[in-house]
Structure formats: C-alpha cells, structure tokens
Amino acid sequence: MQTKKSLLSLAFLSLSATIINPQPAEAGSFQGLGYLPGLEDRSSAEDVSANGTIVVGVSSASGVSSSFIWTQQAGLRQIPVDDFFVGAISDNGRVVTGSRNGNSEILRWNPSEGVTVIGPEGFADSVSFNGSTIVGFTGNFTATSAAFRWTATEGLVDLGFSDPSLEFSSGSGAAVDVSADGSAIVGFSGDSQTGALIPIRWTEATGPTRLSIDGESANIFGAAANISANGRFIVGFGGDINNNTGGEAILWTGQRSFGFGDLENGTGISIAYDLSDNASVIVGASTSIAGQPFGDSIIFNGQPQEAFIWQPRLGMRSLKTVLTNDYGLDLTGWTLLVATSVSTDGSTIVGTGINPQGKEEAWVANLD
C-alpha cells in the first residue's frame, strides 16, 4: 500500500465537516514524570484520563516493576497492588486495569474498592468511561489467546475473535480498546490463511467484523489499537501483505481507511496508538532517523523510532519538533520514543522517551 508522507488523499478533505482543524496554540508545557523510589531504571506512561489530569504507567529496575498513578498536584505515587502491571485508566480517572506481572491474573483496581481479580491468566487492555466494562485477552498471548469483555453482571465473556469457525481466525485474538459506553470494541485476530494479524471491530449486533484497508479485506494485515470515546473513529496500523512492508498508521472512519505513511527519512513503518474524540489529534510512533531503538517494541524490530502527532491538513509530524518549534519548549537532550495516549480533547499527550541522562522516562505534554 503506497501513501504520501505529508498529506492524506484528497478524499480525506470531505471529512472536514466532522473533524475539526486544529487552531494554532500559543502556550504549552512538557515534563518528565520521574520514577518510583528504588525503581529508577526506566518508567513508561501507558494511559491518561479523558481530561488529561491523571496518568498511569510503570516504573522498574533490575527486573522488578510497579505501577504508578500521577497527577500534577500529588506527583508520582505507587498503586498499592503487588506485582501490578497497569494497562489503562478509565476516562473518569476512577478505575485502573491490568494484570499481575506475567499476566498471571487479570486485575481491576480503584482506591475505594481496592483490587479485584476478574479473571485468570490474561491482561485487561482497556476500560470504558465509568469502569463498568473492561476488555482484553485471556490465555497466553504468545500462544493462544481469546478476546474478552467483562462486566460485573456477566463476568468474562469471550467475544469470538478467536472462534475457529470464523473463516479469518487462526484461533487467537485480543480486545485492545472499548468505546466510552462499552458498546464498541476493537482489537485483532489472526488470519488463518496468512498467519498475519488482522484488525477487528466488535459490537453486540455484528459480532467480530474485519476492518478493511483501502477497500480491501483480503491480503491485508494490521491491528486496531484504539477507538474514539464516541465510537466513530478507530486507529491502529496495517498494510498489504504483498508489499512486504511493516505497516503504517491507519485511521478508520465508517467504511473508509486512511494511511499516514511515516516520518521523514523513516523506513515506512508507523502505528497510531490513540486519538482525540473527534480525531483532530492522533498520536503514535514512526520509524525516524531522529529516533532511537525502543527495547519493548516488536513492531519496529529494533529500528530507531520517534513519537508523532497527526492533525488534519498538517499531516504526521515529529512531536518533539512540534513542541519545540510551535510551542517554544526546550526539549534539549530528550528523544520522544512513543506517544501512547491523548486526552479526549487532544490537549494532553503522554508517552515514553529517553531523557537527557540517557534513561527511559515517562512524560506528559500539554498543548494548551
């Protein structure tokens, strides 16, 4: 699949009625979030609340990890759950999900109720606005996994991403994100013909359906990584199996898809991890000569990568360049490796980078 790096196809301009063009900003801020005491080798930001005020992530050292919750007022605090690896925070900031290290138990936590084990082996990737619906996968992700939805009334329900009776399924899948009201879920399954990942959208009415790329559903690969709170837009990555590429960041809207290409002088690989509610801000990571390898990245396979921001009419740009040139911020010594999450209004972005001391550190940027 061939796309230009600087702009989407002209067809995308017809979306201008539903996607708001960003306005120039006059102020902004950027800061590293630091580390939990004694776990100061690396930290990563995994998710941010809808209003951008609460960040969750992981801090680690010497193979030991613990999850944190951060606010501007209180700073970095440890989530009081042993061996907890956080996956997401609800949009209202009250519920955190994830698993025990090694995916040994699927967990739900909030300050008032404490921790609840909602399932055996697996991981809780995302949670609805009020924390009532949780999605993820059960089983061993490196072998056979099944996408699930959890509610207090129904418990864990298999969503059928890995149902062998589906012509496209190889028997493995995962739910990665859920809309604010819990009605739409996205993720991926395995293609029984090609062995590649394929992007999936699920609703109660339709069950798991395969997302197309450039109007094609056959001979494609990819994964849906996030769905907007209102359920209208989906982002992730994908490509044409026959092109032998690593895939590019994709925006799905209705029956259409749009590829973003990659950052200048990249090698053609990118992934979109999150988006604002109206898709006016999309964030992720791309190959880039200005980036660095990121040890946890499978998609980039050790290639230098850099965080990006995408906005209508402006296209994909280096987030560090935008913060430096458009907002006048000093990021000397920083390499922003990946932008993992963005607030509903697109004004707060979180991710992981290499700080001036050469260590991986979680960060938050505000585009106010």
N, C-alpha and C positions, 0 to 999 in steps of 0.2 A: 504494500500500500504506500503510495507516494503522496506526500503532502508538503506544502511550503512551510518553512520555519517561521516566517514573520507574521503571516496572516492566515486565517481560515479561509475556506472557499467563500465566494461571493454569496452563496446561498445562505450563509450564516447571518448575513445582514438582515434577512427577513425576520430574525428573532428579536430585533431591536425593540419591538413593542413589549416584549416580556422580559428582556434582560436589560438592566439599567446600565448605561455607560457611566463609568466612574468619573468623579469630579476631581480636579487637582487638589491635592492636600497641601497644607501649609505647616503642619507640625506632625511629629511622630516620636516614637521612643523605641529603644532596644535595650534589653538587658539579659545577661546570663542568669540562670536560676540557681546555680551552685550545686551543692551536693549534700546528702545527709552525712552527719558525723560518722567517721570511720568507713564510709563507703564513697571514697573520693577519687576513684579511678575514672569513672565515667558517669554521666547522667543523660537521660533522654526524656523528652516530652512526648507523651503519647496522645493526649486529647485535651480539649479545652471546652468549658461550658458554653452555652449558647450566647451569653452576654460577654464572654471573654475574660471574666474575672477569676476563674478557678482553673488551674492547670493540674493534670495528674501525669505522673511519669515514674521512672525507675532510676535509682541510684545504686551503683555497685562497685565492688572492689574485690580482687582475688577470688573471683567465682562466687561471691556472696552478693545477693541483690535484695533490695527492699523498695517498696513503692512509696511514693510521696504525693502529697497534695500541697499546692502552692496558691497563695493569694498575695497581693501586693501588701496588704496590711500585716499578715502573720508570717510571711515568708515561707520557706520550705519546711514541711512537717511530715514525719513518718506516719503512714497509715498503720494503725496498731493491729496488724494481722500478720502472723508468722508466714514467711515464705510466699508472700503475696506478689504476684506479677500482674500489674494493672493493665487492662485493655481499653477501658473507656469510662467516661463520666457522663451521666445523664445531662440533658440540656439544662435542666433546672438546677444542676450542681449538687443534687442530694444523694445520688446513688452511684457507686463505683463498681465496676465489674472486672473480672479477670480470672486468674486461676492460681493455684499453688504452683510454685516453681516445678517445672517438669510436666505441667498440665495434669497433675495427679487428681485435682478436684476443681470443679467449676464453682466460682465464688461470686456472691453479691454482698456488698458492704455499704452501710451508711452509718453515720455517727450515732444515731439514736437507737438503731436496732442491732448494731454490730454486724458480724459476718454470718452469712447463711450459705451452706453448701447446697447448690441447686442441681448438682449432677456429679457423676463420677468423672473419669478421665476425659479431658477436653479443655476448651477455652471459651470464655464469653467475650466476643469481639466488640459488641456494641449494645446500646440500651436506648429505649425510647425516651421521650421528653421527661416523663414523670417517673421513670424507673420501673414501670409495670410490665414492660416487655423486654426481654433480653434475647439476643441471638448470638450464635457462634457455631462451634462444631464439637461433636463428641467423638471419642476414639483417638487413635494415634494418627496425627496429621501426616507423618512420614509414610504411613501405610494406608489404612482405610479409615476415613472419617465421614461423618454424616452431619449435615447442616441441621441446626435445631432452632426452635423458638420456645422460650419459656415464659409462662405467666403463673401467678400464684394459684390460679384456679385449675389450670390444665397441667402444670408441671412442664417437663421437657416433651416437645413434640417434634418428631422427625419431619422435616419439610420436603423430603423426597428428592433432594438434589442428587443423591447417590442411588436412587432406585434403579436396579439393573434393568427393569422393564422399559425405562426411557431409552430411546434409540441413541441419544447422545451421551449417556452416562457410563462411566467406567467403574462405578461403584465407590466414588469418593467425592466429597464436596464440603463446602463451608459457607455459612452465612456470615457476612462481614459487616453489614450495616443495616439499620432499620429506620424508617421514617419516624417523625415525631409522634404520630398517633399509633404506631405499631402495625399499620395496615400493609405496608410495602417493605420488602426485604430484598437485599441484593447480596451477591457473592459469586461463587464459581463452582463448577463441577469439572469432571474430567471427561474428555471426548473419547468414547470407546473406539472410534476409528483411528484417530491420530495420536491419542495419548496426551494431547495438549490440554491446558486449562481452557475453559470456555466461560464467558460472562453470563450470569443468571439473574433474572428478576422474578420475585415470587409475590403473589397476592393470594388471599383466600379463594378468590373467584377463579383465578387462572392456574394456580399451582406454579411449579417452576417453568419458566419460559426462557428460551435462549435469546440473548441480545444479539442483534446483527451489527456488522460494521460495513459501512459503505453499501448498505442494502443487501449484504450477503451474510448468511448464517452458516454456510458450509465453508470448510477450509479456512476458518479463522481461529485465532486463539486469543486469550485475554482473561481478564477478571474485572468484575465490578467492585470497586473499593469503597464507595460511599454513595449515599442517596441524600438529596436535599431534604430538609426538615418537612417541606410540604409535599415531598414525593414526586416532584415534577422532573427533576434532573438527576442524572447519575454520572459519576466519573470513575475512571479506572485506567486500564491500559489494554492494548490489543494490537492485532496486526493480521496480515495474510500469511498463512503457513508457507505458501510457495515463495515468499520473498526472502525467507531466511534472515529476518530481522529480529531484534529483541523486543519489538513492540513500542508503541508510542502512547502518550497520554490521550485519552478519549473522553469526550463529553457526549452522553446520550440524552436526547430530548425527544420524547414521543417515539416515532419510528426512525428518527434520523440520528446519525452519529457524525462527529467532527473530530479529526485528529489534529494534535497541536504540534507535531514534529518534536524538535529538541532545541536546546540552547545552541547558540553559535559555537561552531567548532566541536560540537558533540559528535557522537557516533551513531545517532539515530534512535537512542533508547530513552524513554521517559515514562513516568507514571504520575497520574493525578491521584492524590490521596484524599482530598477534601474540597468542599466548595461552600460558598455562602448560600443562603436560602434562595436567592434569585439568580444564582450562577454568575454574578458580576465579578466575583473573585474566586479563582481556582488555584490551589497550591499543590505542590508535589516536589519531585526531584527529576533531574535530567542528567545525562552524561554531559560533561563540560571540561574543557582544559583548565578552567579556573577552579575546579573542584578537587576533591581528594577521594581516595577509596574509602568506603564505609564498611567496616567489618561485618555488620549484620545483614548487608544487602545481598540477596540472591539474584534479584532482577538484573543488577548491574554487573554482577560477576567480577567484582574487584576493579572495575573501571572507575576513574575519577567521576564523581557526581556532585551536583550542586542544587540547592533549593531554588525553585522557580515560583513566580507568581504569574498567572494569566488573567488578563482583563480584556473585555471586548474592545476592538479597534486597536488596542495596544499589543495584543498577542502575548506570547510567552517571553518573559524577561527574567534575568537573574534577580532574585530577591535582594541579594546584597547590593547589587548595582542600584536598584530602585530605592532602597533605604538610604544609600549614600548620596545619590545624585538628586533624587526627587525630594527627599526629606532632610537632607543635610546632616545625616547622622554619621558619627565616626565609628566604623567597624574595623579599624586597623588591627590586623592580626587574626581576625575571625574568618573562617570558612564555613558558610552555612551549607551543611550537607543535605538536609531534607526538611521540608515543611510538612508536618504531619496533620495539622488540624487548623481550622479557621473558625472564628465566631460566626453566628448566623448573619450578622450584618456585614461581614467581611473586614472589619476594622482591626481584629486581633488575630495574629498568626503565631503558632508555636511550632517548635521543631528541635532538631539536634544539630550541633556544629562542632567544629574544632576551635577552641578558644585560643587566645594569644599565648598561652602556656603549653599548647600542643595537646590538650586533653579534650575528650568528647564532653560536651556540656549542653544541657537543655537550655533553650532560650525562648523569649517571648518578644514579639514586635507589635507595636501599636501604630496604626495608620490613621490617627485622629487628625 
